Amino acid sequence: MQSRVCDRSAIEWIMERYKITKHKESGILNDPNQWSDDPHYIINLVKRIVRVSMETVAIVNSLPPLNELK
């Protein structure tokens, strides 16, 4: 089982959201590396996402099965 965000893995979602992009019309550059003075911001974010994903999978796997009503 894998944690999913908007039908993508959490890592795929983060990679898509935190990539450097340039708006075609205005030319404005969106660089997530400039969002924080911490040079390890993105790396630490990915570490947290991986940890939360792993803990979520462990919790879901430990849940008892649902009793389906018939």
PDB file of N, CA, C, O and CB in Angstrom:
ATOM      1  N   MET A   1       0.848  -1.190   0.000  1.00  0.00           N
ATOM      2  CA  MET A   1       0.000   0.000   0.000  1.00  0.00           C
ATOM      3  C   MET A   1       0.885   1.243   0.000  1.00  0.00           C
ATOM      4  O   MET A   1       1.960   1.256   0.600  1.00  0.00           O
ATOM      5  CB  MET A   1      -0.960   0.004   1.228  1.00  0.00           C
ATOM      6  N   GLN A   2       0.422   2.271  -0.673  1.00  0.00           N
ATOM      7  CA  GLN A   2       1.190   3.494  -0.818  1.00  0.00           C
ATOM      8  C   GLN A   2       0.297   4.682  -0.492  1.00  0.00           C
ATOM      9  O   GLN A   2      -0.871   4.711  -0.880  1.00  0.00           O
ATOM     10  CB  GLN A   2       1.777   3.616  -2.244  1.00  0.00           C
ATOM     11  N   SER A   3       0.848   5.667   0.224  1.00  0.00           N
ATOM     12  CA  SER A   3       0.073   6.881   0.498  1.00  0.00           C
ATOM     13  C   SER A   3      -0.142   7.630  -0.805  1.00  0.00           C
ATOM     14  O   SER A   3       0.778   7.756  -1.612  1.00  0.00           O
ATOM     15  CB  SER A   3       0.791   7.789   1.542  1.00  0.00           C
ATOM     16  N   ARG A   4      -1.356   8.128  -1.013  1.00  0.00           N
ATOM     17  CA  ARG A   4      -1.688   8.808  -2.255  1.00  0.00           C
ATOM     18  C   ARG A   4      -2.220  10.205  -1.970  1.00  0.00           C
ATOM     19  O   ARG A   4      -2.935  10.417  -0.991  1.00  0.00           O
ATOM     20  CB  ARG A   4      -2.714   8.000  -3.056  1.00  0.00           C
ATOM     21  N   VAL A   5      -1.868  11.153  -2.827  1.00  0.00           N
ATOM     22  CA  VAL A   5      -2.376  12.521  -2.774  1.00  0.00           C
ATOM     23  C   VAL A   5      -2.819  12.852  -4.191  1.00  0.00           C
ATOM     24  O   VAL A   5      -2.001  12.861  -5.111  1.00  0.00           O
ATOM     25  CB  VAL A   5      -1.286  13.553  -2.233  1.00  0.00           C
ATOM     26  N   CYS A   6      -4.099  13.121  -4.372  1.00  0.00           N
ATOM     27  CA  CYS A   6      -4.627  13.448  -5.704  1.00  0.00           C
ATOM     28  C   CYS A   6      -4.242  12.384  -6.729  1.00  0.00           C
ATOM     29  O   CYS A   6      -3.819  12.712  -7.837  1.00  0.00           O
ATOM     30  CB  CYS A   6      -4.116  14.823  -6.160  1.00  0.00           C
ATOM     31  N   ASP A   7      -4.386  11.130  -6.366  1.00  0.00           N
ATOM     32  CA  ASP A   7      -4.113   9.981  -7.236  1.00  0.00           C
ATOM     33  C   ASP A   7      -2.637   9.834  -7.618  1.00  0.00           C
ATOM     34  O   ASP A   7      -2.323   9.179  -8.612  1.00  0.00           O
ATOM     35  CB  ASP A   7      -4.937  10.095  -8.490  1.00  0.00           C
ATOM     36  N   ARG A   8      -1.737  10.428  -6.850  1.00  0.00           N
ATOM     37  CA  ARG A   8      -0.295  10.271  -7.057  1.00  0.00           C
ATOM     38  C   ARG A   8       0.336   9.927  -5.719  1.00  0.00           C
ATOM     39  O   ARG A   8      -0.244  10.180  -4.664  1.00  0.00           O
ATOM     40  CB  ARG A   8       0.347  11.567  -7.668  1.00  0.00           C
ATOM     41  N   SER A   9       1.526   9.350  -5.773  1.00  0.00           N
ATOM     42  CA  SER A   9       2.226   9.115  -4.516  1.00  0.00           C
ATOM     43  C   SER A   9       2.585  10.470  -3.908  1.00  0.00           C
ATOM     44  O   SER A   9       2.670  11.473  -4.615  1.00  0.00           O
ATOM     45  CB  SER A   9       3.506   8.235  -4.734  1.00  0.00           C
ATOM     46  N   ALA A  10       2.791  10.489  -2.612  1.00  0.00           N
ATOM     47  CA  ALA A  10       3.135  11.741  -1.930  1.00  0.00           C
ATOM     48  C   ALA A  10       4.408  12.344  -2.509  1.00  0.00           C
ATOM     49  O   ALA A  10       4.504  13.562  -2.659  1.00  0.00           O
ATOM     50  CB  ALA A  10       3.304  11.503  -0.421  1.00  0.00           C
ATOM     51  N   ILE A  11       5.382  11.507  -2.835  1.00  0.00           N
ATOM     52  CA  ILE A  11       6.641  12.007  -3.410  1.00  0.00           C
ATOM     53  C   ILE A  11       6.382  12.616  -4.790  1.00  0.00           C
ATOM     54  O   ILE A  11       6.922  13.677  -5.104  1.00  0.00           O
ATOM     55  CB  ILE A  11       7.694  10.861  -3.512  1.00  0.00           C
ATOM     56  N   GLU A  12       5.569  11.963  -5.612  1.00  0.00           N
ATOM     57  CA  GLU A  12       5.248  12.522  -6.930  1.00  0.00           C
ATOM     58  C   GLU A  12       4.553  13.874  -6.792  1.00  0.00           C
ATOM     59  O   GLU A  12       4.838  14.802  -7.549  1.00  0.00           O
ATOM     60  CB  GLU A  12       4.357  11.547  -7.728  1.00  0.00           C
ATOM     61  N   TRP A  13       3.644  13.985  -5.828  1.00  0.00           N
ATOM     62  CA  TRP A  13       2.916  15.223  -5.612  1.00  0.00           C
ATOM     63  C   TRP A  13       3.883  16.339  -5.205  1.00  0.00           C
ATOM     64  O   TRP A  13       3.812  17.449  -5.732  1.00  0.00           O
ATOM     65  CB  TRP A  13       1.825  15.029  -4.539  1.00  0.00           C
ATOM     66  N   ILE A  14       4.788  16.040  -4.264  1.00  0.00           N
ATOM     67  CA  ILE A  14       5.763  17.040  -3.814  1.00  0.00           C
ATOM     68  C   ILE A  14       6.673  17.464  -4.965  1.00  0.00           C
ATOM     69  O   ILE A  14       6.938  18.652  -5.145  1.00  0.00           O
ATOM     70  CB  ILE A  14       6.608  16.486  -2.647  1.00  0.00           C
ATOM     71  N   MET A  15       7.148  16.496  -5.738  1.00  0.00           N
ATOM     72  CA  MET A  15       8.036  16.822  -6.863  1.00  0.00           C
ATOM     73  C   MET A  15       7.335  17.735  -7.871  1.00  0.00           C
ATOM     74  O   MET A  15       7.947  18.657  -8.412  1.00  0.00           O
ATOM     75  CB  MET A  15       8.513  15.532  -7.563  1.00  0.00           C
ATOM     76  N   GLU A  16       6.049  17.474  -8.121  1.00  0.00           N
ATOM     77  CA  GLU A  16       5.310  18.295  -9.074  1.00  0.00           C
ATOM     78  C   GLU A  16       5.072  19.698  -8.520  1.00  0.00           C
ATOM     79  O   GLU A  16       5.186  20.680  -9.253  1.00  0.00           O
ATOM     80  CB  GLU A  16       3.975  17.632  -9.425  1.00  0.00           C
ATOM     81  N   ARG A  17       4.747  19.798  -7.252  1.00  0.00           N
ATOM     82  CA  ARG A  17       4.454  21.093  -6.630  1.00  0.00           C
ATOM     83  C   ARG A  17       5.695  21.939  -6.379  1.00  0.00           C
ATOM     84  O   ARG A  17       5.618  23.168  -6.389  1.00  0.00           O
ATOM     85  CB  ARG A  17       3.734  20.877  -5.330  1.00  0.00           C
ATOM     86  N   TYR A  18       6.825  21.303  -6.159  1.00  0.00           N
ATOM     87  CA  TYR A  18       8.030  22.033  -5.761  1.00  0.00           C
ATOM     88  C   TYR A  18       9.075  22.114  -6.863  1.00  0.00           C
ATOM     89  O   TYR A  18      10.257  22.303  -6.575  1.00  0.00           O
ATOM     90  CB  TYR A  18       8.636  21.388  -4.552  1.00  0.00           C
ATOM     91  N   LYS A  19       8.664  21.975  -8.114  1.00  0.00           N
ATOM     92  CA  LYS A  19       9.624  22.135  -9.202  1.00  0.00           C
ATOM     93  C   LYS A  19       9.690  23.611  -9.587  1.00  0.00           C
ATOM     94  O   LYS A  19       8.745  24.367  -9.361  1.00  0.00           O
ATOM     95  CB  LYS A  19       9.233  21.255 -10.430  1.00  0.00           C
ATOM     96  N   ILE A  20      10.806  24.003 -10.165  1.00  0.00           N
ATOM     97  CA  ILE A  20      10.982  25.375 -10.614  1.00  0.00           C
ATOM     98  C   ILE A  20      10.170  25.550 -11.894  1.00  0.00           C
ATOM     99  O   ILE A  20      10.320  24.783 -12.845  1.00  0.00           O
ATOM    100  CB  ILE A  20      12.500  25.716 -10.843  1.00  0.00           C
ATOM    101  N   THR A  21       9.308  26.568 -11.909  1.00  0.00           N
ATOM    102  CA  THR A  21       8.485  26.835 -13.079  1.00  0.00           C
ATOM    103  C   THR A  21       8.576  28.313 -13.444  1.00  0.00           C
ATOM    104  O   THR A  21       8.929  29.157 -12.620  1.00  0.00           O
ATOM    105  CB  THR A  21       7.017  26.425 -12.825  1.00  0.00           C
ATOM    106  N   LYS A  22       8.251  28.598 -14.692  1.00  0.00           N
ATOM    107  CA  LYS A  22       8.222  29.985 -15.159  1.00  0.00           C
ATOM    108  C   LYS A  22       6.884  30.212 -15.857  1.00  0.00           C
ATOM    109  O   LYS A  22       6.530  29.496 -16.794  1.00  0.00           O
ATOM    110  CB  LYS A  22       9.430  30.297 -16.124  1.00  0.00           C
ATOM    111  N   HIS A  23       6.151  31.211 -15.390  1.00  0.00           N
ATOM    112  CA  HIS A  23       4.857  31.555 -15.980  1.00  0.00           C
ATOM    113  C   HIS A  23       5.091  32.056 -17.410  1.00  0.00           C
ATOM    114  O   HIS A  23       5.875  32.979 -17.632  1.00  0.00           O
ATOM    115  CB  HIS A  23       4.109  32.638 -15.117  1.00  0.00           C
ATOM    116  N   LYS A  24       4.404  31.438 -18.373  1.00  0.00           N
ATOM    117  CA  LYS A  24       4.642  31.751 -19.792  1.00  0.00           C
ATOM    118  C   LYS A  24       4.368  33.208 -20.137  1.00  0.00           C
ATOM    119  O   LYS A  24       5.159  33.843 -20.835  1.00  0.00           O
ATOM    120  CB  LYS A  24       3.783  30.866 -20.663  1.00  0.00           C
ATOM    121  N   GLU A  25       3.266  33.732 -19.658  1.00  0.00           N
ATOM    122  CA  GLU A  25       2.869  35.088 -20.047  1.00  0.00           C
ATOM    123  C   GLU A  25       3.664  36.167 -19.331  1.00  0.00           C
ATOM    124  O   GLU A  25       4.122  37.118 -19.965  1.00  0.00           O
ATOM    125  CB  GLU A  25       1.405  35.290 -19.777  1.00  0.00           C
ATOM    126  N   SER A  26       3.836  36.035 -18.013  1.00  0.00           N
ATOM    127  CA  SER A  26       4.490  37.098 -17.243  1.00  0.00           C
ATOM    128  C   SER A  26       6.005  36.914 -17.132  1.00  0.00           C
ATOM    129  O   SER A  26       6.740  37.871 -16.886  1.00  0.00           O
ATOM    130  CB  SER A  26       3.892  37.163 -15.858  1.00  0.00           C
ATOM    131  N   GLY A  27       6.461  35.669 -17.317  1.00  0.00           N
ATOM    132  CA  GLY A  27       7.892  35.401 -17.166  1.00  0.00           C
ATOM    133  C   GLY A  27       8.329  35.295 -15.718  1.00  0.00           C
ATOM    134  O   GLY A  27       9.522  35.199 -15.430  1.00  0.00           O
ATOM    135  N   ILE A  28       7.350  35.312 -14.790  1.00  0.00           N
ATOM    136  CA  ILE A  28       7.677  35.226 -13.362  1.00  0.00           C
ATOM    137  C   ILE A  28       8.177  33.825 -13.048  1.00  0.00           C
ATOM    138  O   ILE A  28       7.548  32.832 -13.411  1.00  0.00           O
ATOM    139  CB  ILE A  28       6.442  35.578 -12.478  1.00  0.00           C
ATOM    140  N   LEU A  29       9.316  33.758 -12.369  1.00  0.00           N
ATOM    141  CA  LEU A  29       9.920  32.490 -11.983  1.00  0.00           C
ATOM    142  C   LEU A  29       9.420  32.074 -10.603  1.00  0.00           C
ATOM    143  O   LEU A  29       9.483  32.853  -9.652  1.00  0.00           O
ATOM    144  CB  LEU A  29      11.461  32.593 -11.993  1.00  0.00           C
ATOM    145  N   ASN A  30       8.926  30.845 -10.500  1.00  0.00           N
ATOM    146  CA  ASN A  30       8.497  30.286  -9.218  1.00  0.00           C
ATOM    147  C   ASN A  30       9.548  29.257  -8.810  1.00  0.00           C
ATOM    148  O   ASN A  30       9.583  28.146  -9.338  1.00  0.00           O
ATOM    149  CB  ASN A  30       7.050  29.639  -9.311  1.00  0.00           C
ATOM    150  N   ASP A  31      10.393  29.638  -7.872  1.00  0.00           N
ATOM    151  CA  ASP A  31      11.488  28.778  -7.439  1.00  0.00           C
ATOM    152  C   ASP A  31      11.318  28.439  -5.961  1.00  0.00           C
ATOM    153  O   ASP A  31      11.587  29.280  -5.103  1.00  0.00           O
ATOM    154  CB  ASP A  31      12.858  29.459  -7.690  1.00  0.00           C
ATOM    155  N   PRO A  32      10.869  27.202  -5.646  1.00  0.00           N
ATOM    156  CA  PRO A  32      10.671  26.800  -4.252  1.00  0.00           C
ATOM    157  C   PRO A  32      11.948  26.887  -3.415  1.00  0.00           C
ATOM    158  O   PRO A  32      11.872  26.955  -2.188  1.00  0.00           O
ATOM    159  CB  PRO A  32      10.134  25.391  -4.201  1.00  0.00           C
ATOM    160  N   ASN A  33      13.098  26.885  -4.047  1.00  0.00           N
ATOM    161  CA  ASN A  33      14.354  27.004  -3.310  1.00  0.00           C
ATOM    162  C   ASN A  33      14.483  28.377  -2.662  1.00  0.00           C
ATOM    163  O   ASN A  33      15.305  28.559  -1.763  1.00  0.00           O
ATOM    164  CB  ASN A  33      15.541  26.748  -4.237  1.00  0.00           C
ATOM    165  N   GLN A  34      13.687  29.343  -3.104  1.00  0.00           N
ATOM    166  CA  GLN A  34      13.742  30.693  -2.549  1.00  0.00           C
ATOM    167  C   GLN A  34      12.688  30.920  -1.466  1.00  0.00           C
ATOM    168  O   GLN A  34      12.591  32.022  -0.927  1.00  0.00           O
ATOM    169  CB  GLN A  34      13.565  31.713  -3.654  1.00  0.00           C
ATOM    170  N   TRP A  35      11.896  29.890  -1.139  1.00  0.00           N
ATOM    171  CA  TRP A  35      10.832  30.039  -0.152  1.00  0.00           C
ATOM    172  C   TRP A  35      11.335  30.061   1.278  1.00  0.00           C
ATOM    173  O   TRP A  35      10.600  30.440   2.189  1.00  0.00           O
ATOM    174  CB  TRP A  35       9.844  28.936  -0.306  1.00  0.00           C
ATOM    175  N   SER A  36      12.557  29.668   1.480  1.00  0.00           N
ATOM    176  CA  SER A  36      13.092  29.577   2.840  1.00  0.00           C
ATOM    177  C   SER A  36      14.573  29.918   2.816  1.00  0.00           C
ATOM    178  O   SER A  36      15.258  29.712   1.814  1.00  0.00           O
ATOM    179  CB  SER A  36      12.865  28.161   3.441  1.00  0.00           C
ATOM    180  N   ASP A  37      15.054  30.439   3.932  1.00  0.00           N
ATOM    181  CA  ASP A  37      16.486  30.699   4.060  1.00  0.00           C
ATOM    182  C   ASP A  37      17.256  29.423   4.378  1.00  0.00           C
ATOM    183  O   ASP A  37      18.484  29.396   4.297  1.00  0.00           O
ATOM    184  CB  ASP A  37      16.740  31.744   5.143  1.00  0.00           C
ATOM    185  N   ASP A  38      16.533  28.367   4.740  1.00  0.00           N
ATOM    186  CA  ASP A  38      17.150  27.080   5.056  1.00  0.00           C
ATOM    187  C   ASP A  38      17.487  26.356   3.751  1.00  0.00           C
ATOM    188  O   ASP A  38      16.577  25.991   3.007  1.00  0.00           O
ATOM    189  CB  ASP A  38      16.206  26.210   5.948  1.00  0.00           C
ATOM    190  N   PRO A  39      18.774  26.138   3.456  1.00  0.00           N
ATOM    191  CA  PRO A  39      19.140  25.477   2.203  1.00  0.00           C
ATOM    192  C   PRO A  39      18.682  24.021   2.133  1.00  0.00           C
ATOM    193  O   PRO A  39      18.673  23.427   1.055  1.00  0.00           O
ATOM    194  CB  PRO A  39      20.632  25.540   2.015  1.00  0.00           C
ATOM    195  N   HIS A  40      18.303  23.446   3.268  1.00  0.00           N
ATOM    196  CA  HIS A  40      17.852  22.055   3.307  1.00  0.00           C
ATOM    197  C   HIS A  40      16.334  21.935   3.385  1.00  0.00           C
ATOM    198  O   HIS A  40      15.806  20.860   3.670  1.00  0.00           O
ATOM    199  CB  HIS A  40      18.477  21.344   4.487  1.00  0.00           C
ATOM    200  N   TYR A  41      15.636  23.037   3.131  1.00  0.00           N
ATOM    201  CA  TYR A  41      14.175  23.069   3.265  1.00  0.00           C
ATOM    202  C   TYR A  41      13.499  21.937   2.484  1.00  0.00           C
ATOM    203  O   TYR A  41      12.712  21.181   3.052  1.00  0.00           O
ATOM    204  CB  TYR A  41      13.637  24.417   2.789  1.00  0.00           C
ATOM    205  N   ILE A  42      13.797  21.817   1.204  1.00  0.00           N
ATOM    206  CA  ILE A  42      13.137  20.819   0.358  1.00  0.00           C
ATOM    207  C   ILE A  42      13.523  19.410   0.795  1.00  0.00           C
ATOM    208  O   ILE A  42      12.672  18.523   0.852  1.00  0.00           O
ATOM    209  CB  ILE A  42      13.501  21.037  -1.125  1.00  0.00           C
ATOM    210  N   ILE A  43      14.799  19.200   1.102  1.00  0.00           N
ATOM    211  CA  ILE A  43      15.253  17.875   1.547  1.00  0.00           C
ATOM    212  C   ILE A  43      14.527  17.480   2.827  1.00  0.00           C
ATOM    213  O   ILE A  43      14.061  16.348   2.953  1.00  0.00           O
ATOM    214  CB  ILE A  43      16.790  17.862   1.774  1.00  0.00           C
ATOM    215  N   ASN A  44      14.427  18.402   3.769  1.00  0.00           N
ATOM    216  CA  ASN A  44      13.734  18.106   5.028  1.00  0.00           C
ATOM    217  C   ASN A  44      12.241  17.866   4.793  1.00  0.00           C
ATOM    218  O   ASN A  44      11.636  17.032   5.466  1.00  0.00           O
ATOM    219  CB  ASN A  44      13.931  19.256   6.031  1.00  0.00           C
ATOM    220  N   LEU A  45      11.652  18.583   3.854  1.00  0.00           N
ATOM    221  CA  LEU A  45      10.254  18.375   3.510  1.00  0.00           C
ATOM    222  C   LEU A  45      10.043  16.964   2.960  1.00  0.00           C
ATOM    223  O   LEU A  45       9.100  16.276   3.351  1.00  0.00           O
ATOM    224  CB  LEU A  45       9.790  19.426   2.487  1.00  0.00           C
ATOM    225  N   VAL A  46      10.913  16.541   2.062  1.00  0.00           N
ATOM    226  CA  VAL A  46      10.801  15.192   1.489  1.00  0.00           C
ATOM    227  C   VAL A  46      10.967  14.140   2.585  1.00  0.00           C
ATOM    228  O   VAL A  46      10.246  13.142   2.594  1.00  0.00           O
ATOM    229  CB  VAL A  46      11.860  14.979   0.373  1.00  0.00           C
ATOM    230  N   LYS A  47      11.896  14.348   3.495  1.00  0.00           N
ATOM    231  CA  LYS A  47      12.082  13.407   4.611  1.00  0.00           C
ATOM    232  C   LYS A  47      10.804  13.289   5.439  1.00  0.00           C
ATOM    233  O   LYS A  47      10.392  12.190   5.808  1.00  0.00           O
ATOM    234  CB  LYS A  47      13.254  13.857   5.512  1.00  0.00           C
ATOM    235  N   ARG A  48      10.176  14.448   5.729  1.00  0.00           N
ATOM    236  CA  ARG A  48       8.940  14.428   6.518  1.00  0.00           C
ATOM    237  C   ARG A  48       7.822  13.722   5.769  1.00  0.00           C
ATOM    238  O   ARG A  48       7.063  12.958   6.366  1.00  0.00           O
ATOM    239  CB  ARG A  48       8.510  15.851   6.876  1.00  0.00           C
ATOM    240  N   ILE A  49       7.710  13.967   4.478  1.00  0.00           N
ATOM    241  CA  ILE A  49       6.671  13.324   3.671  1.00  0.00           C
ATOM    242  C   ILE A  49       6.862  11.813   3.655  1.00  0.00           C
ATOM    243  O   ILE A  49       5.897  11.061   3.790  1.00  0.00           O
ATOM    244  CB  ILE A  49       6.680  13.875   2.235  1.00  0.00           C
ATOM    245  N   VAL A  50       8.097  11.370   3.491  1.00  0.00           N
ATOM    246  CA  VAL A  50       8.380   9.928   3.490  1.00  0.00           C
ATOM    247  C   VAL A  50       8.010   9.327   4.834  1.00  0.00           C
ATOM    248  O   VAL A  50       7.395   8.262   4.886  1.00  0.00           O
ATOM    249  CB  VAL A  50       9.871   9.655   3.172  1.00  0.00           C
ATOM    250  N   ARG A  51       8.377   9.995   5.924  1.00  0.00           N
ATOM    251  CA  ARG A  51       8.073   9.470   7.257  1.00  0.00           C
ATOM    252  C   ARG A  51       6.563   9.386   7.497  1.00  0.00           C
ATOM    253  O   ARG A  51       6.063   8.376   7.992  1.00  0.00           O
ATOM    254  CB  ARG A  51       8.725  10.347   8.330  1.00  0.00           C
ATOM    255  N   VAL A  52       5.846  10.450   7.145  1.00  0.00           N
ATOM    256  CA  VAL A  52       4.392  10.443   7.330  1.00  0.00           C
ATOM    257  C   VAL A  52       3.755   9.348   6.473  1.00  0.00           C
ATOM    258  O   VAL A  52       2.842   8.659   6.925  1.00  0.00           O
ATOM    259  CB  VAL A  52       3.788  11.826   6.974  1.00  0.00           C
ATOM    260  N   SER A  53       4.229   9.189   5.253  1.00  0.00           N
ATOM    261  CA  SER A  53       3.694   8.143   4.373  1.00  0.00           C
ATOM    262  C   SER A  53       3.923   6.759   4.967  1.00  0.00           C
ATOM    263  O   SER A  53       3.019   5.923   4.972  1.00  0.00           O
ATOM    264  CB  SER A  53       4.339   8.229   2.981  1.00  0.00           C
ATOM    265  N   MET A  54       5.125   6.519   5.465  1.00  0.00           N
ATOM    266  CA  MET A  54       5.441   5.213   6.050  1.00  0.00           C
ATOM    267  C   MET A  54       4.603   4.950   7.298  1.00  0.00           C
ATOM    268  O   MET A  54       4.104   3.842   7.491  1.00  0.00           O
ATOM    269  CB  MET A  54       6.932   5.129   6.394  1.00  0.00           C
ATOM    270  N   GLU A  55       4.449   5.965   8.143  1.00  0.00           N
ATOM    271  CA  GLU A  55       3.652   5.793   9.355  1.00  0.00           C
ATOM    272  C   GLU A  55       2.172   5.585   9.014  1.00  0.00           C
ATOM    273  O   GLU A  55       1.488   4.804   9.676  1.00  0.00           O
ATOM    274  CB  GLU A  55       3.818   7.014  10.280  1.00  0.00           C
ATOM    275  N   THR A  56       1.680   6.273   7.993  1.00  0.00           N
ATOM    276  CA  THR A  56       0.289   6.101   7.567  1.00  0.00           C
ATOM    277  C   THR A  56       0.049   4.677   7.085  1.00  0.00           C
ATOM    278  O   THR A  56      -0.951   4.058   7.446  1.00  0.00           O
ATOM    279  CB  THR A  56      -0.067   7.104   6.456  1.00  0.00           C
ATOM    280  N   VAL A  57       0.957   4.160   6.275  1.00  0.00           N
ATOM    281  CA  VAL A  57       0.824   2.786   5.781  1.00  0.00           C
ATOM    282  C   VAL A  57       0.841   1.805   6.946  1.00  0.00           C
ATOM    283  O   VAL A  57       0.051   0.861   6.968  1.00  0.00           O
ATOM    284  CB  VAL A  57       1.955   2.451   4.781  1.00  0.00           C
ATOM    285  N   ALA A  58       1.733   2.016   7.918  1.00  0.00           N
ATOM    286  CA  ALA A  58       1.807   1.121   9.075  1.00  0.00           C
ATOM    287  C   ALA A  58       0.504   1.152   9.877  1.00  0.00           C
ATOM    288  O   ALA A  58       0.014   0.110  10.311  1.00  0.00           O
ATOM    289  CB  ALA A  58       2.992   1.508   9.976  1.00  0.00           C
ATOM    290  N   ILE A  59      -0.048   2.335  10.069  1.00  0.00           N
ATOM    291  CA  ILE A  59      -1.307   2.457  10.816  1.00  0.00           C
ATOM    292  C   ILE A  59      -2.444   1.768  10.067  1.00  0.00           C
ATOM    293  O   ILE A  59      -3.209   1.008  10.661  1.00  0.00           O
ATOM    294  CB  ILE A  59      -1.655   3.944  11.058  1.00  0.00           C
ATOM    295  N   VAL A  60      -2.555   2.029   8.773  1.00  0.00           N
ATOM    296  CA  VAL A  60      -3.629   1.418   7.984  1.00  0.00           C
ATOM    297  C   VAL A  60      -3.487  -0.101   7.994  1.00  0.00           C
ATOM    298  O   VAL A  60      -4.484  -0.810   8.131  1.00  0.00           O
ATOM    299  CB  VAL A  60      -3.614   1.950   6.528  1.00  0.00           C
ATOM    300  N   ASN A  61      -2.276  -0.604   7.854  1.00  0.00           N
ATOM    301  CA  ASN A  61      -2.065  -2.055   7.853  1.00  0.00           C
ATOM    302  C   ASN A  61      -2.383  -2.695   9.207  1.00  0.00           C
ATOM    303  O   ASN A  61      -2.700  -3.883   9.270  1.00  0.00           O
ATOM    304  CB  ASN A  61      -0.629  -2.367   7.469  1.00  0.00           C
ATOM    305  N   SER A  62      -2.301  -1.922  10.281  1.00  0.00           N
ATOM    306  CA  SER A  62      -2.569  -2.474  11.612  1.00  0.00           C
ATOM    307  C   SER A  62      -4.053  -2.431  11.985  1.00  0.00           C
ATOM    308  O   SER A  62      -4.450  -3.009  12.997  1.00  0.00           O
ATOM    309  CB  SER A  62      -1.766  -1.719  12.651  1.00  0.00           C
ATOM    310  N   LEU A  63      -4.869  -1.756  11.185  1.00  0.00           N
ATOM    311  CA  LEU A  63      -6.291  -1.670  11.483  1.00  0.00           C
ATOM    312  C   LEU A  63      -6.966  -3.013  11.276  1.00  0.00           C
ATOM    313  O   LEU A  63      -6.596  -3.761  10.370  1.00  0.00           O
ATOM    314  CB  LEU A  63      -6.957  -0.606  10.618  1.00  0.00           C
ATOM    315  N   PRO A  64      -7.953  -3.327  12.106  1.00  0.00           N
ATOM    316  CA  PRO A  64      -8.686  -4.583  11.900  1.00  0.00           C
ATOM    317  C   PRO A  64      -9.538  -4.477  10.638  1.00  0.00           C
ATOM    318  O   PRO A  64      -9.892  -3.376  10.216  1.00  0.00           O
ATOM    319  CB  PRO A  64      -9.577  -4.918  13.133  1.00  0.00           C
ATOM    320  N   PRO A  65      -9.862  -5.599  10.048  1.00  0.00           N
ATOM    321  CA  PRO A  65     -10.704  -5.555   8.844  1.00  0.00           C
ATOM    322  C   PRO A  65     -12.090  -5.024   9.175  1.00  0.00           C
ATOM    323  O   PRO A  65     -12.592  -5.204  10.285  1.00  0.00           O
ATOM    324  CB  PRO A  65     -10.813  -6.953   8.205  1.00  0.00           C
ATOM    325  N   LEU A  66     -12.696  -4.373   8.202  1.00  0.00           N
ATOM    326  CA  LEU A  66     -14.050  -3.861   8.375  1.00  0.00           C
ATOM    327  C   LEU A  66     -15.042  -4.991   8.242  1.00  0.00           C
ATOM    328  O   LEU A  66     -14.880  -5.875   7.401  1.00  0.00           O
ATOM    329  CB  LEU A  66     -14.357  -2.755   7.357  1.00  0.00           C
ATOM    330  N   ASN A  67     -16.052  -4.965   9.054  1.00  0.00           N
ATOM    331  CA  ASN A  67     -17.154  -5.924   8.896  1.00  0.00           C
ATOM    332  C   ASN A  67     -18.144  -5.312   7.936  1.00  0.00           C
ATOM    333  O   ASN A  67     -18.785  -4.304   8.232  1.00  0.00           O
ATOM    334  CB  ASN A  67     -17.837  -6.275  10.271  1.00  0.00           C
ATOM    335  N   GLU A  68     -18.258  -5.933   6.787  1.00  0.00           N
ATOM    336  CA  GLU A  68     -19.157  -5.401   5.779  1.00  0.00           C
ATOM    337  C   GLU A  68     -20.597  -5.817   6.100  1.00  0.00           C
ATOM    338  O   GLU A  68     -20.871  -6.963   6.458  1.00  0.00           O
ATOM    339  CB  GLU A  68     -18.744  -5.887   4.368  1.00  0.00           C
ATOM    340  N   LEU A  69     -21.494  -4.857   5.961  1.00  0.00           N
ATOM    341  CA  LEU A  69     -22.921  -5.148   6.144  1.00  0.00           C
ATOM    342  C   LEU A  69     -23.471  -5.712   4.859  1.00  0.00           C
ATOM    343  O   LEU A  69     -23.177  -5.219   3.769  1.00  0.00           O
ATOM    344  CB  LEU A  69     -23.713  -3.880   6.567  1.00  0.00           C
ATOM    345  N   LYS A  70     -24.277  -6.759   4.995  1.00  0.00           N
ATOM    346  CA  LYS A  70     -24.859  -7.371   3.797  1.00  0.00           C
ATOM    347  C   LYS A  70     -26.336  -7.151   3.755  1.00  0.00           C
ATOM    348  O   LYS A  70     -27.000  -7.595   2.818  1.00  0.00           O
ATOM    349  CB  LYS A  70     -24.560  -8.855   3.741  1.00  0.00           C
TER     350      LYS A  70
END
